[in-house]
Amino acid sequence: MALATRTERPPSLIGTVWHSTVGKKAVMAVTGLIMLAYLVAHMTGNLKVFFGAGEFNHYGHWIRTVGEPFLHREWFLWAARVALSVSVVLHGVAAYQLSRRDRAARPVKYRHTPQRASYATRTMRWGGVIIALFIVWHILDLTTLTVNPNAQQGRPYENLVASFDRPAVTAFYIVAVLALGLHIRHGFWSAAQTLGAGSPRRDRALKFLANTLAALLTCGFLAPPLGVLTGVVS
């Protein structure tokens, strides 16, 4: 009597890519660039706060009507939110799994001086944790208005001022933005190398671009809370 043999399905291309170290790094690079593009757009919108309540509140209304009448109200906004959320989750999961894989590859500690993680590695790891916690708080504070006791529905300018009028919130925001700047500085360089953009001739330009992007985004995101603290935005 012939025994039935079980045939296994060949792994899918997506599964093969995801389970490989190179694939996870590529996922981190691509999702990182998606988030970077969002940050540039978000920072640009935030700077409208310096043009007054009318300009900033109009921007807050406009972003909900992008694509009308072809798209329904807030469809574009929700599509962007979903794409960004997927990118954040994939980026975080890939980073966590790569970290575990790296530790598993070096299970034996050195007998003499323990090997310490490099500055860049530690910055990316802890910076990522700080940024993840901040994202949750930021959504609850200025999107759902859950933790902003002085928030007014449909009044983004007033909500931003009310948020940064709280010293503890402003301090947390500043720490998160500084962590974000360091994360972008190291992450952009790493993404460029992973995607094959790096070369001995281009490395200097890529480092300059990484430093410039990190500095501009850090300054841009710090401007609104500092504006509230100094009374420029009120």
N, C-alpha and C positions, 0 to 999 in steps of 0.2 A: 504494500500500500504506500503510495507516494505521499510524502508529507508536504503540506503546503508551505511554501517558503514565503517569508514576509519581506517584501521589498520596501526599502526606505526611500522616502522622497529625497531627491537631491536638494540641497539648501538653495534658497532663493538668492538672487543677487543682492537684494537689500539686506538679508540676514547675513550673508557672507561679509559684506562691507561693514555692517554694524559690529560683528563679533571680532573683527580684526583690529589690531592696535592702530594701524594706519587709517582704517575706516573711521574709528572713533575720533582720531585727531582731525580728520577731514570734516567730520560732522561738527566738531568744536570750532573749526576755522570758519566754516560757512555760516553757522548760526551766530558766531561772534560778529561777523561782518554784517549780518542782518540786524543784529541789535545795535551795532555801531551806527548804521544808517538811521535807525529809529532815534538814537540819542541825538544825532545832529539835528534832525527835524524837531525833536522835542525841545532841545535847547533853544533853537531859533524861535519857536513859539513862545517859550517862557520869557524871552527877552522883550516881548511885546508889552510886558507889564510896565516897562519904563515909559511907555507912551500913554499911560493913563487907563482908568477903569473902562472907559468906553471902548477903546481899541482892544484891550485884552478880553473883555466880555464878548465883543463881536467875534474875535478869533475863536473863543470857546464855543460860540453858537455855530460859526461857519464849519468847524471841523466835524460837526454832527450832520451837516447837510451836504458834504462832499459827494459828488456823483448824482445828485438830484437833477432832473426827475428820473433819470435812467435807473438809479438805485434808490431804494426806499431810505427814509431818514435813519441815520446811524448804521446803515449796512456797511459802509466803508470803514467806519470806526470799529465796528465789531469784527470785521474781517482782519483789520490790522491788529486788534487785540488778540485774536485767536492765533494768528501767525507769530506774533511776538511771544505769546505764552508757550506755544509749541517749541519755539527756538530756545527759550529760557530753560524749559524742562529738558530738552535734548542736550543742551550745553551742560547743564548741571549733572545729569546722569552720566554723560560721557566722561566728564571730568572726574567724577567720583569713581567710576569703574576703572579708569586709567590709573588713578591714584592707588586703588587696591591692587591692580595688576602689577604696578611698579613695586609696591611693598612685598607682594608675594614672590617676586623675582629675586628679592634680596632678604631672605628670611634670617640669615645668620648675621649677627652684629659683629662689628670689628672688635677685636680684643683690646686694642690700645685706645685710640681716640675715636669715639663714635662719629660716624659720618653725619654731618648736619645738612639739612636741606638748604639749598641755595637761597639767597635773598629773593630771587624772582619766584621760586617755587612757593616759599612761605607767603609771599605777598599775594600770589594768585589764589592760594588756598584760603587764607583767612579773609582776604579781600572779597572773595566770592561769597563766603558766609555772611559777611557784613552787608554786602549788596543784596543778597537774597532776603535777609531780614528787613532791610530797608524797603525793598519792593513791596512786601506785604504791608508794612506800615504806611507807605506812601499811597497805596490803593485805598486803605481804610481811611486815610486822612483826607485826601483830596479828590477821590473818585466816588466812593460810597458815602463819604462824610460821616462815617461811623464814629471815629474818635476825635472829631473836630467839633467841640461843643458850640462854637460860634458860627458854624457854617450856615450858608444860605443856599438853597437849591437854585441852580442856574446863575450863580454869581461867583464865577471863578476868581475874579480879582479880589473881592472881599474875602473869599475863603483862603486864598494864598496869604494875604496879610494877616488874617486871624491865626493861621497856622504858624507863621514865623514870628508872631508876637509872643509865642511861648518859647522861652530860652532853651528848655530841655530838648524840644523838637528841633530847634535851629541847630543846636550842638550836634545832635544825632545826624541831621542832614549834612552838616559840614564834614563830619567824620566819614559818612558814606560816600560823599562826593570825592574826597581825597582818596579813599580806597578805590573808587571807580577810576580815577585818573591813573593810578598805578596799575590797575588791572588792564586798562586800555593800552598803556605804554608797553607792557610786557606781552599782552594778548595779541595786539596788532602785529608785532614783530614775529611772534610764534605762528600766527595764521599765515603770514606771508611766506614763511619758510615751508610750512606744511603744504601750501597750495603751489609751491614751486616758483614763487616770484623772486625768491632770494638768489643772489649770485654775488661773487666777489666784487663785481662792478656796480651792483645795485644796493648792496648792503648799507652803505653809508647813507644813501638817499632814503632807504626804508626806515633806518633808525631815526633820521631827522623827521620824517613824516610821522612816525609813531610818537615821538616826543612832542611835536607840534600839535597833533590831534589831541593828545592827552592834556596838554597845557590849555588849549582853547576850550575844550569841553569842561575841564575843571573850573576855569575862570567863568565860563558862561553859566554853568549851573550854580556857582557860588554867588553870582551877581544878584539874583532876586532876594535871597535871605539877607545879604549884606545891605541891599537897598532898603529893606524893611527896618533893619537894625539902625541904620543911619538916618532914617526918616525920609529918604528920597522917594520911597514907595510907601504910601500910607493911605 
